[in-house]
């Protein structure tokens, strides 16, 4: 229980009808969850508008309504708070309700198109191995110390974020690493949080179904850095030209990292093999179990972050050498017949090209590379032909299949992909709608020493078709199929 006026601290209020000196049981933005004594925040979402459910919330027992537009008729005994932006109000209210937990934890946000999960998860792993109580808010999972929760979004809603942060604070967690998505920033889910640092990885073609233009997508990411306090650090990849854009208006301490250009933190790849990377970071050599140029960037960001959070450089390098790869991020197995199967979350053109270039660098070219890839339904359609072009250009064979078709016709998605294949690559491509059958075909086509890349879903253990999530795990499937072929 908490007094409404205390929950509303730092909220931009336009008008108040009724008293704010009332007890609130809890805050809800889903009218179906409202119970007696709750405050209901009406949010305008992409699918529905919470303002349409104000009457239902009051019926269920809400005593306070926070909204952008007041209802025509105001009910007696109900407090109505009109705000400029309900989502921003909810974020501040959630932080206040849970006792501003982000202020007692060193919270670091990771944003960018690719690398968010890897950097956040490996920082969690590194700080935990260093002996600190650590938290994680990621696409794959949420960790409150050693307790694991299932993740539902890349960046959860602000109530869930603050609830987990308050659990972390209660457990004495010192550091928390959090993925910050463009959707999360745009929908104000990270407002009201106190960040100790922000990391920018890179920016490439993604989410243009939501943001409409690349400039809008970039500017939403920039907003995260604009809001960092001067006590925080802003660490950006300056090999990506958007890195400097992120730092334009930030009050935070500006730090840069790069492999190619001048930066505060530099790394050089000395060796790049299937067994790992030999890196030179700030003049020191370190062997890591992760693979590829994209991971060299991720590891450099991890090194810079850990050092800026107070760990000793030599200790960080030692801890980095012990890091294990993240689920569904360049995870590989080698079959008894010496077929290498790689599962990767690459679901954007840039990520797919990075993974294929990494394989290109470590293969001998005496083997064939077979890529299985699909594109998600109800998402940015413009990346479909681009991804098909990349897959068919870099592979000896490319099998186009279903990813998460959601409510779209999977055949239509594959047809969109096929439009991007260049004439000289037509013969290299096969379309197989059923994902398991596509992976099975890749396994059957593979000969000893060949490489299979299964891209797009990574850590996901489901396939979403017409609103139903059916169990499907790429790694589990390819292991099973290769084992059958071995027999």
N, C-alpha and C positions, 0 to 999 in steps of 0.2 A: 504493500500500500504506500502511496505517495501523494503529496498535495499537488494538484494540477498546476498551480503557478510555478512550483519548483521544476516540474517536468518541462514547462514551456520556456525555461531560461535559454537565451540566445536565439529564440525563434522569432522570425520577422512577422509580427502580428499586425494585421490591418484593422481589425475590429473585434470587440468582445461583446457577446450578448449573454448575460448571466454572470455567475460568480466563478472565479478561478480558485477560490478558497475551498475546494472540495477534495475529498479523498478519491483516488483512482486506483482500482485494483490492478489493471494492466493496460497496455496499449495494444490495439489491433488495427490492421489495415485490411483484413479479410472479414467481411461482415458475418461469414459463417462461423467464425471463431469467437465472436463477441458474446460476453456473459455479463451478468449483473455487475454494475460498478465500473465498467471499462470505459476507456476513451477510444473512439473510433476515428481513424484518420482516413479521409476519402481521397484516394490517389487516382489520377487519370493515367491509366495504363495503356499499353498498345492494344490489348484485347478488350478490356472493359473499363468503365469509368466508375470509381468508387462512390461518386456523388449520387449515382442511381440507387445505391444501397443504404443511404442514410436512414431512411424510414425503417428498413429491416433491422439495422443496427440498434436503433432506439427500442424497437419492439423486443429485441433480445436482451435489453438491459443497459445499453450504453448511456452514460450520464453526461458525457462530453463529446462534441463533434468538432473535429478540426478539418476545415475544408477551404477550397479556393473560392467557391461560389455558395452563398447561403441559400438554403431552400426557401421557396416562396412563403411557406407558413412555418413559423418557429414554434416548437412545442414548449409549453410551460415547464419549468423545472429542469430543462436541459441547457447546458452551457454550450454556446456556439462560438468557436474561435475561427475567424476568417484570416487566412494567411496568403502570402504571395505565391508560395510553392509548397504544396502538401508533402512532396517527397523530401524536400530539404527540411521541412518542419519535422517530419517523422525521424529523420536521421539525428537531429539535435535532441528530440524528445527521447529517442532510444538511448542515446549516450547519457543523458541526465538520469533517466529511469534506472539504468544499470550502474550509476555512480561513476560516470566518465572513466571507464576502465582503461582506455587507450593511453591515459596520462600516466598510469603506473607501470606501463610495459613499453619497452623499446620496440615500436611497431614499424616495420619496413614494408613498403608497397612496391610490387614489381609490375610494370606495365609495358606494353609493346605487343606486336602481332605474335611473334614466336619467342619461346624460351621462358615464358612466365612460370609455368609449372616446374620446369627443371630447376631454375634458379631458386624459387621459393622452397621447393622440396629439399634441394641439396643444402641450402643454408640451414634449414631445420635440422637435417642430418648432421651437418658439421658442428653446429652449436650444441646439439645434444651430445655428440661424441666428445665435445670439449668439456662436458660436465655441467652445462647450464640447463635449467628448466626452460623448455622452448615450446612455442606454439606454431601451428601452421593452418592457414586458411587457403586451400587450393582447389583446383578443379577435380583432382583425384580423391582427396580426403581432407578432413579437418582433424587436426591433432591438438588436444588440450593436454599438454605434457605427454603422458603415455597412453591417454584414452583417445580412441579413434571414433569419429563420427562420419557418417556418409555425407559426401558433398552433393549438393543439388544444382548449384550454379557456380560459375567461375568466381564471381563476387556475390555472396549471399545478400539477402535484404538486410537493411540496417538494423532491424531488431535482432535477427539471427547473429549478425557480426558482433553486436554489443553484448549479447547473451554469452557467446563463446568467449569473448574477451574478458567478461566479468568472471567466468569460470576459471580462465587462465590466471587472472589477478588473484583470485581466492586461493589458487594452488601455488602461488609464488612464482609464476612464469616470468622470466626476465626479458625474453626476446620473442617476438612473433613475426613470422614472414607471411605475407599475404599477396595473393594474385589480385591485381586491380584491372578489371576489364573495362573496355570503352563503354559497354552497356551500364556497368556499375557506376562509372563516373557520370555519365549522361543522366542516369536516373537518381543521382545524388545519394547513392547508397554509402559513399565514403565521406560524406559531409559530417562535420562534427567530430571526426576522428583525429587524434593527435599523432602525426607520423614523425618518427625519428629520422626517416630517410625514404627516398624514392629512387627506383632504378628504371631506366628506359632501355629496352633491348634493341628494338628495331621497328620499322613500320613498313608493311607491305599490304597488298590487296586482300582485304577481308571485311566482312560485315557491311558491305555497301548496300545490302538489302535494307539495313537499319539506318545507316548514316547518310545514304544517298550519294555523297561525294567524298573523295579522298581527303579533300581539304577539311571537311567537317569532321571526319574520322580523326585526322591529325590534331585538330584544334580541341577536340574532346580530351584526347590524351594529354595535351598541353595543360589543360585546366587543372589536372592533378598536380602538376609541378607549380602552377601559379598559386595554388592553395597551400603549399608546404610552408611551415613556419621558418623563421630565420635560424632557429636552433637545429634544423634538420639539414641533411645533405641531399643533393640532387646529383645522382651518378648516371651519366648518359653515354651511350655508344656513339662516338663521333665518326665512326666509319659509315654510319647511316647519316645522310645529310639532315634528317629530321631531328637528330640529337641536339643540334645547336638551337633549333626552334623551341624545343622543350624548355631550354634554359633562359629564353629571352626575358621573361618577366618573373622568374622565381626569386624569392627572398632567401632561399636556402643556400648553403655553401655549395658552389659549383665544382663538380669533379667529372673528369672524362676518362673513358677507357677505349682502347682500339688495338687492332692488330696491324693496320696499314698506315694510319696517320699519327701525327704527334698527339700525345695524350698524357694525362697524369699517371695512368696505369697502362703499361704496354706488355704484350705477350708475343712470343714467336713460336711457331710450330716447328719443332725439330724432327719429330717422327709422328706419322699418322698411320696406325695399323688397326686391324680388326681387334687386336688385344688391348689397344689403348692409345693414348697420346703422350708424347714427350714434349713438354712445354718449357719455355724459358720466360719466367715472369719477373720483371724488374731485376734481371741479371742472375736469377736463381733458377736452376733446373728442377722440374718436378714431373714425375710419371703418374698419370691418372688412368683410371679404368674406362673412362668415357671416350667416345670416338667422334672424329669429324671437326671441321672448322667451326661449325655452329656451336659445338660444345666448348671449343677453345674460348669463344666469346662469353659463353655462360660461366665458365670457370673463372675467367678474368673478372667478371662482374662480382662473382662470389668472393674472390680474393679481396678486391677493393672494398666491398661491403664489410667483410669480417674485420679488416684492418681498421676501417673507419669506426667500427663499433667497439674498438679497443683491444682486439686480439693481437698478439705478437706475430710479425710476418712469418718467422720460421715455424711457429706453431700452426699457422694457417696452412702453409705448404704441406706440412706433415699430415694434417687432417684431410686436406684435399686428396692426397694419395690414397686415402682409405674410402673415399666416397663410392657408393654403388649407384648404378644408373636407375633412373626413375621408371616405374611401370609404364610400358607402352611408348617409351621414348628410346628409339634405336635399340630395342631389346632383341637379342638374337639367340637362335639355337643352331647347332650343327648336327645333322642327322648321321646315322651309322653309315650312310652312303656318301657322306661328306657334302650334302646339300646344306647351304647356309640359308636359313629363313629369318628375315628381319621384319619386326613389327614396329611401325612408327605412326604416331598421331598426325603426321603431316597432312593437313587438310586445307592448306592454302597453297597457291602457286609457289610462293617464295620458299615455304617449308619443304615442299615436295622437291623443288630444284636443289635445295641445300642437301637433303638426304641423298638424292641421286648423284650429286657431285661428290659427296663423301664416299659413296660406294665406288664411283669412278676412280677416285684417288687410291683406293685400297685394293682394287681388283687387278688381275694380271692380263685380262682381255683374252685369256684362253678359255674362259667360261662364259656362259650366257647369263644375262640379267633379265629376269622375268618380273614385271611389276603388276600387281593387282591393285586397282584404285577405283574409287567411286566418288561421287559428290553428294552432299546432303540435299534433301528436298526442303522446300519452303525456306530456302536461304539464297544468298547472292548467286544469281544465275550466270553473271558475267564471268565468273572464275572457271566455269565448267570447261569451255573450249580451251582455255589457257592451260589448265591442269592436264587435259588430255594431250595437248601438244607437247608439254614438258615430258610426260610419261612416255609417249611414243618416240620422242627424239632421243632420250637418254637410255632407253631400254632396248634389248634385243627382241623382246615380246612384251606387249602391254595388254592386260586383260581388264576391260572396263566392266564394272559391276555395280551393285547397289551399295550405298553407304547407309545412312538413315534416310530412307525415302520420305518418311513422315506421311503427309497427305498427298504427295505427288505420285504420278505414275512413274515407276522406276525406269521403264523403257524410254519414256520421254526425256528423263534426265540423261540417260546414256546417249540418246540422239543429240542432245545439246552438247555433250562432251565431244562426240565424233566430228562435229563441225570444225573443231580446232585442229584435227589431224592433217598434216601436210601430205600431199599426194605420194611422196616417196616413202612415207611411213605406213600407208594403208595396210600393206601386207603383214605388218608386224602386229596389228591389233585384232583382238577378239572381243566380242560383247557377250557376256554371260550374266544375266540378271541376278540369279541366285548366288549370293556371296559365298556360301559354303562350296557350291559347285565350281565357282571361279577359282577358289583357293585349291580345291582338289585338282582342277585342270593344271594349275601352275605346278603342283607337286608331281603330277604325271609327266609333264613336259620336261621337268628338271632332270638333268643327268648329273653324275658325280662332279663335284666342284662348282656347280652352278649356284647362283644367288637368286633367292626369291624375296622381293620386297612387298609387304602387304601394308598399304598406306591408308590413312584417313581416320581410323577409329582408335588405334593405340590401346589405351587403358580401359576403354569402354567395354562393359560386359553385357551389352544389349544391342539390339537392332530395332529401331523404332519404325513400325509400319502401320499406317492408319491409326495413330494414337495409341497403339499397343506396343509395349516394350518387351520383345522376346529375347530370351537369353542367347547371347552370341558373343564369343570371346575369340578374337583373331589368333592370339597365341595358343590358346587351348585347342582351337580347330586345326591349326597347322601342325602342332605337335602330334595330335591324334592321327592326322592324315599321313604324315611322314612316317610315323611308326607302323601304320598299316602297310605302306609301300615297302618299308624295310623288311617286313615279314615275307 
